[in-house]
Amino acid sequence: MGALPVYRWRLAPDGYATRRQLRARGLRPGGQEVAAQLERPRRRRPPLVAYLYRVDLAKPVRPMTPGRWAALAKANAARRLCPACRTDAGYVIPASLGTCVPCAYPDPADPPRST
């Protein structure tokens, strides 16, 4: 494949879109190669790059099946389960803590949580 056309930020011609823009239209790249790229210049740093895909070659987003919904619900439930006390925290456990907030910062006045 030859060199990709490079456009300045916000100056790409119609007919090209990023993955996020495609998704907002209910589309996906559908296996096509990157068609062009955008570059946003920054001071004293390399430019930000965004890859563009052709809208006319994009395909519709695949619908969620009951199995995919179930897998997504299971994965999200696992992110809410505290590995220390094995309870549902009611929120996604922060990766920076690794446990729920009460386990990460125990209150000395409270009795220890059961396991």
DSSP file with accessible surface (Angstrom, degrees, kcal/mol):
  #  RESIDUE AA STRUCTURE BP1 BP2  ACC     N-H-->O    O-->H-N    N-H-->O    O-->H-N    TCO  KAPPA ALPHA  PHI   PSI    X-CA   Y-CA   Z-CA
    1    1 A M              0   0  168      0, 0.0     3,-0.1     0, 0.0     0, 0.0   0.000 360.0 360.0 360.0 140.8    0.0    0.0    0.0
    2    2 A G        -     0   0   62      1,-0.2     2,-0.1     0, 0.0     0, 0.0  -0.006 360.0 -58.3 -76.7-174.1    1.3    3.5   -0.8
    3    3 A A        -     0   0  105      1,-0.1    -1,-0.2     3,-0.0     3,-0.0  -0.383  57.7-115.7 -68.9 143.2    1.6    6.4    1.5
    4    4 A L        -     0   0   47     -3,-0.1    32,-0.2     1,-0.1     2,-0.2  -0.560  28.6-108.0 -77.6 143.8   -1.5    7.6    3.2
    5    5 A P        -     0   0   54      0, 0.0    32,-2.2     0, 0.0     2,-0.5  -0.498  34.8-148.6 -66.7 139.1   -2.9   11.1    2.4
    6    6 A V  E     -a   37   0A  75     30,-0.2     2,-0.3    -2,-0.2    32,-0.2  -0.958  14.7-172.7-116.3 128.8   -2.4   13.3    5.4
    7    7 A Y  E     -a   38   0A  63     30,-2.6    32,-2.3    -2,-0.5     5,-0.1  -0.875  26.7-110.5-118.0 151.7   -4.8   16.1    6.2
    8    8 A R  E >   -a   39   0A 155     -2,-0.3     3,-2.3    30,-0.2    32,-0.2  -0.425  57.2 -72.0 -74.1 156.9   -4.6   18.9    8.8
    9    9 A W  T 3  S+     0   0   83     30,-1.5    -1,-0.2     1,-0.3    31,-0.0  -0.220 119.1   4.2 -53.3 132.2   -7.0   18.8   11.7
   10   10 A R  T 3  S+     0   0  217     -3,-0.1    -1,-0.3     1,-0.1    -2,-0.1   0.526 110.1  93.5  68.9   9.1  -10.6   19.6   10.7
   11   11 A L    <   +     0   0  122     -3,-2.3    -3,-0.2     2,-0.0    -2,-0.1   0.185  47.5 126.5-117.2  19.5   -9.6   19.8    7.0
   12   12 A A        -     0   0   32     -4,-0.1     3,-0.1    -5,-0.1     4,-0.1  -0.503  63.3-111.0 -74.2 144.5  -10.4   16.3    5.8
   13   13 A P    >   -     0   0   56      0, 0.0     3,-0.9     0, 0.0    -1,-0.1  -0.258  41.1 -85.0 -70.9 163.0  -12.7   16.1    2.8
   14   14 A D  T 3  S+     0   0  163      1,-0.2     3,-0.1    41,-0.0     0, 0.0  -0.305 110.0  52.5 -62.4 152.7  -16.2   14.7    3.1
   15   15 A G  T 3  S+     0   0   41      1,-0.4    40,-2.5    -3,-0.1    41,-0.4   0.355  89.9  93.8 100.1  -6.4  -16.5   10.9    2.8
   16   16 A Y  E <   +C   54   0B  62     -3,-0.9    -1,-0.4    38,-0.2     2,-0.3  -0.915  46.7 169.5-116.6 148.4  -13.9   10.2    5.5
   17   17 A A  E     -C   53   0B   0     36,-2.2    36,-2.9    -2,-0.3     2,-0.1  -0.993  30.2-118.6-154.3 152.0  -14.6    9.5    9.2
   18   18 A T     >  -     0   0   27     -2,-0.3     4,-2.7    34,-0.2     5,-0.2  -0.325  43.4 -97.7 -79.2 172.5  -12.8    8.3   12.3
   19   19 A R  H  > S+     0   0  151     32,-0.4     4,-2.6     1,-0.2     5,-0.2   0.907 126.2  50.0 -58.5 -43.1  -13.9    5.2   14.2
   20   20 A R  H  > S+     0   0  218      2,-0.2     4,-2.1     1,-0.2    -1,-0.2   0.893 110.6  48.9 -64.4 -40.0  -15.8    7.3   16.7
   21   21 A Q  H  > S+     0   0   97      2,-0.2     4,-1.0     1,-0.2    -2,-0.2   0.901 111.7  49.5 -67.4 -38.2  -17.5    9.3   13.9
   22   22 A L  H ><>S+     0   0    0     -4,-2.7     5,-2.9     1,-0.2     3,-0.7   0.936 110.2  50.9 -62.4 -45.6  -18.5    6.0   12.1
   23   23 A R  H ><5S+     0   0  160     -4,-2.6     3,-1.7     1,-0.3    -2,-0.2   0.884 104.4  57.2 -61.4 -38.3  -19.9    4.6   15.4
   24   24 A A  H 3<5S+     0   0   91     -4,-2.1    -1,-0.3     1,-0.3    -2,-0.2   0.802 108.3  48.2 -63.0 -26.1  -22.0    7.8   15.9
   25   25 A R  T <<5S-     0   0  148     -4,-1.0    -1,-0.3    -3,-0.7    -2,-0.2   0.353 124.2-105.3 -92.3   2.8  -23.6    7.1   12.5
   26   26 A G  T < 5S+     0   0   37     -3,-1.7    35,-1.9     1,-0.3     2,-0.2   0.782  83.4 118.2  79.5  26.7  -24.2    3.4   13.4
   27   27 A L  E   < -D   60   0C  38     -5,-2.9    -1,-0.3    33,-0.3    -2,-0.1  -0.760  46.1-159.1-122.2 167.6  -21.3    2.2   11.2
   28   28 A R  E     -D   59   0C  64     31,-2.5    31,-2.2    -2,-0.2    -9,-0.0  -0.943  37.2-106.3-138.9 159.2  -18.0    0.3   11.6
   29   29 A P    >   -     0   0   14      0, 0.0     3,-0.9     0, 0.0    25,-0.1   0.852  42.1-150.9 -59.8 -32.7  -14.9    0.1    9.3
   30   30 A G  T 3   -     0   0   18      1,-0.2    31,-0.0    28,-0.1    -2,-0.0   0.853  62.9 -51.8  69.6  33.8  -15.9   -3.4    8.3
   31   31 A G  T 3  S+     0   0   76      1,-0.3    -1,-0.2    28,-0.1    27,-0.1   0.420  97.1 140.6  86.8  -2.5  -12.4   -4.7    7.6
   32   32 A Q    <   -     0   0   33     -3,-0.9    -1,-0.3    25,-0.1     2,-0.1  -0.370  53.7-109.9 -74.1 154.0  -11.3   -1.9    5.3
   33   33 A E        -     0   0  141      1,-0.1    21,-0.3    -2,-0.1     2,-0.2  -0.375  45.4 -81.1 -75.5 161.3   -7.8   -0.5    5.5
   34   34 A V        -     0   0   31      1,-0.2    19,-0.2    19,-0.1    -1,-0.1  -0.444  42.5-166.2 -62.5 130.8   -7.0    3.0    6.9
   35   35 A A        -     0   0   21     17,-2.6     2,-0.3     1,-0.3    18,-0.2   0.773  60.1 -19.8 -95.2 -29.4   -7.7    5.4    4.0
   36   36 A A  E     - B   0  52A   0     16,-1.4    16,-3.1   -32,-0.2     2,-0.3  -0.945  60.1-127.9-163.3 176.1   -6.1    8.6    5.3
   37   37 A Q  E     -aB   6  51A  32    -32,-2.2   -30,-2.6    -2,-0.3     2,-0.4  -0.990   7.2-140.8-141.7 152.1   -4.9   10.3    8.5
   38   38 A L  E     -aB   7  50A  16     12,-3.3    12,-1.9    -2,-0.3     2,-0.4  -0.850  14.1-159.0-103.4 145.9   -5.4   13.6   10.3
   39   39 A E  E     -aB   8  49A  66    -32,-2.3   -30,-1.5    -2,-0.4    10,-0.2  -0.994   4.6-165.1-128.1 129.5   -2.6   15.3   12.1
   40   40 A R  E     - B   0  48A 121      8,-2.7     8,-2.4    -2,-0.4   -32,-0.1  -0.943  24.1-133.9-110.2 110.7   -3.1   17.9   14.8
   41   41 A P  E     -     0   0A  68      0, 0.0     2,-0.3     0, 0.0    -2,-0.0  -0.306  23.0-171.0 -66.9 147.5    0.1   19.9   15.4
   42   42 A R  E >   - B   0  45A  84      3,-0.6     3,-0.9     0, 0.0     2,-0.3  -0.975  30.3 -98.1-134.4 153.4    1.2   20.5   19.0
   43   43 A R  T 3  S-     0   0  209     -2,-0.3     0, 0.0     1,-0.2     0, 0.0  -0.535  99.0 -13.0 -74.9 129.9    4.0   22.6   20.4
   44   44 A R  T 3  S+     0   0  235     -2,-0.3    -1,-0.2     1,-0.1     0, 0.0   0.679 122.1  84.0  57.3  20.2    7.2   20.8   21.2
   45   45 A R  E <  S-B   42   0A 154     -3,-0.9    -3,-0.6     3,-0.0    -1,-0.1  -0.976  89.8 -88.0-143.1 159.0    5.6   17.4   20.9
   46   46 A P  E     -     0   0A  93      0, 0.0    -3,-0.0     0, 0.0    -6,-0.0  -0.301  58.2 -92.6 -63.7 155.0    4.8   15.1   18.0
   47   47 A P  E     -     0   0A  54      0, 0.0     2,-0.3     0, 0.0    -4,-0.0  -0.285  35.8-109.1 -68.7 153.5    1.4   15.7   16.3
   48   48 A L  E     -B   40   0A  65     -8,-2.4    -8,-2.7    -3,-0.1     2,-0.4  -0.639  37.3-152.1 -75.6 140.1   -1.7   13.9   17.4
   49   49 A V  E     -B   39   0A  63     -2,-0.3     2,-0.4   -10,-0.2   -10,-0.2  -0.947  15.9-176.0-121.6 136.0   -2.8   11.4   14.7
   50   50 A A  E     -B   38   0A  20    -12,-1.9   -12,-3.3    -2,-0.4     2,-0.3  -0.997  21.4-134.3-128.3 133.4   -6.3   10.2   13.9
   51   51 A Y  E     -B   37   0A 122     -2,-0.4   -32,-0.4   -14,-0.2     2,-0.4  -0.703  18.0-149.3 -90.9 141.7   -6.9    7.5   11.3
   52   52 A L  E     -B   36   0A   2    -16,-3.1   -17,-2.6    -2,-0.3   -16,-1.4  -0.855   8.0-163.9-114.0 145.0   -9.7    8.0    8.7
   53   53 A Y  E     -C   17   0B  17    -36,-2.9   -36,-2.2    -2,-0.4     2,-0.4  -0.887  32.2-100.3-122.0 154.8  -11.9    5.4    7.0
   54   54 A R  E     -C   16   0B  99    -21,-0.3     3,-0.5    -2,-0.3     4,-0.4  -0.596  22.5-151.6 -77.7 130.0  -14.1    5.7    3.9
   55   55 A V  S >  S+     0   0   31    -40,-2.5     3,-1.1    -2,-0.4    -1,-0.2   0.877  93.3  59.8 -69.8 -35.9  -17.7    6.2    4.9
   56   56 A D  T 3  S+     0   0  109    -41,-0.4    -1,-0.2     1,-0.3   -40,-0.1   0.756 108.3  45.2 -68.1 -21.7  -19.0    4.6    1.6
   57   57 A L  T 3  S+     0   0   84     -3,-0.5    -1,-0.3     2,-0.1    -2,-0.2   0.485  90.3 111.1 -96.1  -5.0  -17.1    1.3    2.4
   58   58 A A    <   -     0   0   17     -3,-1.1   -28,-0.1    -4,-0.4    -3,-0.0  -0.334  57.0-144.3 -71.4 152.3  -18.3    1.2    6.1
   59   59 A K  E     -D   28   0C 104    -31,-2.2   -31,-2.5     1,-0.1   -29,-0.1  -0.795  26.6 -89.0-113.8 159.7  -20.7   -1.5    7.2
   60   60 A P  E     -D   27   0C  92      0, 0.0   -33,-0.3     0, 0.0     2,-0.1  -0.309  50.1 -98.1 -65.5 150.7  -23.6   -1.3    9.7
   61   61 A V        -     0   0   40    -35,-1.9   -33,-0.0     1,-0.1   -34,-0.0  -0.439  42.4-109.7 -66.3 139.1  -22.7   -2.1   13.3
   62   62 A R        -     0   0  157     -2,-0.1    -1,-0.1     1,-0.1     3,-0.1  -0.511  37.0-113.3 -70.8 138.0  -23.6   -5.6   14.3
   63   63 A P        -     0   0  108      0, 0.0     2,-0.4     0, 0.0    -1,-0.1  -0.334  31.3-102.4 -71.4 152.9  -26.6   -5.8   16.6
   64   64 A M        -     0   0   72      4,-0.1     3,-0.0     3,-0.0     0, 0.0  -0.616  36.7-150.7 -75.2 130.0  -26.2   -7.0   20.2
   65   65 A T     >  -     0   0   66     -2,-0.4     4,-2.4     1,-0.1     5,-0.2  -0.550  28.9-105.7 -93.5 163.5  -27.3  -10.6   20.6
   66   66 A P  H  > S+     0   0  114      0, 0.0     4,-2.3     0, 0.0     5,-0.2   0.892 122.5  53.3 -57.1 -35.5  -28.7  -12.0   23.9
   67   67 A G  H  > S+     0   0   51      1,-0.2     4,-2.3     2,-0.2     5,-0.2   0.898 109.0  47.6 -66.6 -40.0  -25.4  -13.9   24.4
   68   68 A R  H  > S+     0   0  115      2,-0.2     4,-2.3     1,-0.2    -1,-0.2   0.888 111.0  51.5 -68.2 -39.2  -23.4  -10.7   23.9
   69   69 A W  H  X S+     0   0  150     -4,-2.4     4,-2.5     2,-0.2    -2,-0.2   0.923 111.1  48.6 -60.9 -42.5  -25.6   -8.8   26.4
   70   70 A A  H  X S+     0   0   62     -4,-2.3     4,-2.3    -5,-0.2    -2,-0.2   0.916 111.3  49.1 -65.5 -41.7  -25.2  -11.6   28.9
   71   71 A A  H  X S+     0   0   62     -4,-2.3     4,-2.3     2,-0.2    -1,-0.2   0.906 111.8  49.4 -65.0 -39.3  -21.4  -11.7   28.5
   72   72 A L  H  X S+     0   0   79     -4,-2.3     4,-2.5     2,-0.2     5,-0.2   0.920 110.8  49.4 -66.0 -42.3  -21.2   -7.9   28.9
   73   73 A A  H  X S+     0   0   61     -4,-2.5     4,-2.2     1,-0.2    -2,-0.2   0.908 111.6  49.6 -63.5 -40.0  -23.4   -8.0   32.0
   74   74 A K  H  X S+     0   0  165     -4,-2.3     4,-2.0     2,-0.2    -2,-0.2   0.914 111.2  48.8 -65.6 -42.0  -21.1  -10.7   33.5
   75   75 A A  H  X S+     0   0   52     -4,-2.3     4,-1.4     1,-0.2    -2,-0.2   0.916 112.2  48.1 -65.3 -41.4  -17.9   -8.8   32.7
   76   76 A N  H  X S+     0   0   66     -4,-2.5     4,-0.7     1,-0.2    -1,-0.2   0.879 109.5  53.1 -67.9 -36.2  -19.4   -5.6   34.3
   77   77 A A  H >X S+     0   0   55     -4,-2.2     3,-0.9     1,-0.2     4,-0.7   0.898 106.0  54.0 -64.8 -37.2  -20.4   -7.5   37.4
   78   78 A A  H >< S+     0   0   68     -4,-2.0     3,-0.6     1,-0.3    -1,-0.2   0.851 103.4  56.2 -66.3 -31.8  -16.9   -8.9   37.8
   79   79 A R  H 3< S+     0   0  141     -4,-1.4    14,-2.5     1,-0.2    -1,-0.3   0.694 106.9  50.6 -72.5 -18.3  -15.5   -5.3   37.7
   80   80 A R  H << S+     0   0   86     -3,-0.9     9,-2.6    -4,-0.7     2,-0.5   0.582  87.6  98.5 -92.5 -12.6  -17.8   -4.5   40.7
   81   81 A L  B << S-E   88   0D  62     -4,-0.7     7,-0.2    -3,-0.6    12,-0.1  -0.655  72.3-134.1 -84.5 123.0  -16.8   -7.4   42.9
   82   82 A C     >  -     0   0    0      5,-2.5     4,-1.7    -2,-0.5     5,-0.2  -0.596   5.5-151.0 -75.3 127.4  -14.1   -6.6   45.5
   83   83 A P  T  4 S+     0   0   75      0, 0.0    -1,-0.1     0, 0.0    16,-0.1   0.760  92.3  51.1 -71.8 -20.1  -11.3   -9.2   45.5
   84   84 A A  T  4 S+     0   0   51     14,-0.1    15,-0.1     1,-0.1    -2,-0.0   0.949 127.6  15.8 -82.3 -51.4  -10.7   -8.6   49.2
   85   85 A C  T  4 S-     0   0    7      2,-0.1    -1,-0.1    30,-0.1     3,-0.1   0.483  92.5-133.0-104.3  -3.8  -14.1   -8.9   50.8
   86   86 A R     <  +     0   0  155     -4,-1.7     2,-0.3     1,-0.2    -5,-0.1   0.809  61.2 129.4  58.7  32.5  -15.9  -10.6   47.8
   87   87 A T        -     0   0   52     -5,-0.2    -5,-2.5    -7,-0.1     2,-0.6  -0.849  69.8-102.6-113.5 157.4  -18.9   -8.2   48.0
   88   88 A D  B     -E   81   0D  96     -2,-0.3    -7,-0.2    -7,-0.2   -10,-0.1  -0.667  28.9-158.9 -76.2 117.2  -20.5   -6.2   45.2
   89   89 A A        -     0   0   24     -9,-2.6    -1,-0.2    -2,-0.6    -8,-0.1   0.708  30.1-124.1 -73.0 -20.2  -19.2   -2.7   45.8
   90   90 A G  S    S+     0   0   44      1,-0.2     2,-0.3   -10,-0.2    -1,-0.1   0.487  87.6  54.5  87.9   0.5  -22.1   -1.1   43.8
   91   91 A Y  S    S-     0   0   86    -11,-0.3     2,-0.3   -12,-0.1    -2,-0.3  -0.955 103.0 -77.2-154.6 165.3  -19.6    0.7   41.5
   92   92 A V        -     0   0   65     -2,-0.3   -12,-0.2    -3,-0.1   -13,-0.1  -0.561  53.1-115.7 -71.9 127.7  -16.7   -0.3   39.3
   93   93 A I        -     0   0   23    -14,-2.5     2,-0.1    -2,-0.3     7,-0.1  -0.470  32.2-115.1 -65.1 126.7  -13.6   -1.0   41.5
   94   94 A P    >>  -     0   0   46      0, 0.0     4,-2.7     0, 0.0     3,-0.8  -0.427  12.5-140.9 -64.7 134.1  -10.9    1.6   40.7
   95   95 A A  T 34 S+     0   0  103      1,-0.2    -2,-0.1     2,-0.2     0, 0.0   0.821 101.2  63.1 -64.4 -27.9   -7.8    0.0   39.2
   96   96 A S  T 34 S+     0   0  113      1,-0.2    -1,-0.2     2,-0.1    -3,-0.0   0.819 114.2  32.1 -68.3 -27.6   -5.7    2.4   41.2
   97   97 A L  T <4 S-     0   0   50     -3,-0.8    -2,-0.2     2,-0.1    -1,-0.2   0.829  84.8-154.3 -94.6 -41.6   -7.0    0.9   44.4
   98   98 A G  S  < S+     0   0   37     -4,-2.7     2,-0.3     1,-0.2   -14,-0.1   0.307  73.0  53.1  83.0 -13.7   -7.6   -2.7   43.4
   99   99 A T  S    S-     0   0   30     -5,-0.2    -1,-0.2   -17,-0.1    -2,-0.1  -0.884 100.9 -75.6-139.5 174.6  -10.2   -3.1   46.1
  100  100 A C     >  -     0   0    2     -2,-0.3     4,-2.3    -7,-0.1     3,-0.3  -0.270  51.6-104.1 -68.9 163.6  -13.4   -1.3   47.2
  101  101 A V  H  > S+     0   0   66      1,-0.2     4,-2.8     2,-0.2    -1,-0.1   0.911 119.2  53.1 -61.4 -44.1  -12.9    2.0   49.1
  102  102 A P  H  4 S+     0   0   63      0, 0.0    -1,-0.2     0, 0.0     5,-0.1   0.879 113.4  44.5 -61.5 -32.6  -13.7    0.5   52.6
  103  103 A C  H  4 S+     0   0   37     -3,-0.3    -2,-0.2     1,-0.2    -3,-0.0   0.855 115.4  47.6 -75.8 -35.4  -11.1   -2.2   52.1
  104  104 A A  H  < S+     0   0   34     -4,-2.3    -3,-0.2     1,-0.3    -1,-0.2   0.867 127.8  25.0 -72.5 -37.2   -8.5    0.2   50.7
  105  105 A Y  S  < S-     0   0  159     -4,-2.8    -1,-0.3    -5,-0.2    -2,-0.1  -0.655  84.7-167.2-127.1  74.9   -9.1    2.8   53.5
  106  106 A P        -     0   0   95      0, 0.0    -3,-0.1     0, 0.0     3,-0.0  -0.338  21.2-126.0 -67.6 143.0  -10.4    0.9   56.5
  107  107 A D    >   -     0   0   89      1,-0.1     3,-1.3    -5,-0.1    -2,-0.0  -0.790  11.8-144.2 -86.4 122.2  -11.8    2.9   59.3
  108  108 A P  T 3  S+     0   0  128      0, 0.0    -1,-0.1     0, 0.0     0, 0.0   0.787  98.6  57.4 -61.0 -23.1  -10.0    1.9   62.6
  109  109 A A  T 3  S+     0   0   85      2,-0.1    -2,-0.0    -3,-0.0     0, 0.0   0.753  93.5  81.5 -78.7 -23.8  -13.3    2.3   64.5
  110  110 A D  S <  S-     0   0  102     -3,-1.3     3,-0.1     1,-0.1     0, 0.0  -0.552  87.6-111.7 -82.6 146.7  -15.2   -0.2   62.4
  111  111 A P        -     0   0  106      0, 0.0    -4,-0.1     0, 0.0    -1,-0.1  -0.390  49.8 -85.1 -68.3 154.8  -15.0   -3.9   63.0
  112  112 A P        -     0   0  128      0, 0.0     2,-0.2     0, 0.0     0, 0.0  -0.298  48.2-107.0 -61.9 146.8  -13.2   -5.8   60.1
  113  113 A R        -     0   0  116      1,-0.1     2,-0.1    -3,-0.1    -3,-0.0  -0.477  36.0-111.2 -74.5 144.6  -15.4   -6.8   57.2
  114  114 A S              0   0  105     -2,-0.2    -1,-0.1     1,-0.1     0, 0.0  -0.429 360.0 360.0 -75.4 151.4  -16.2  -10.5   56.9
  115  115 A T              0   0  152     -2,-0.1   -30,-0.1   -29,-0.0   -29,-0.1  -0.605 360.0 360.0-103.5 360.0  -14.7  -12.5   54.1
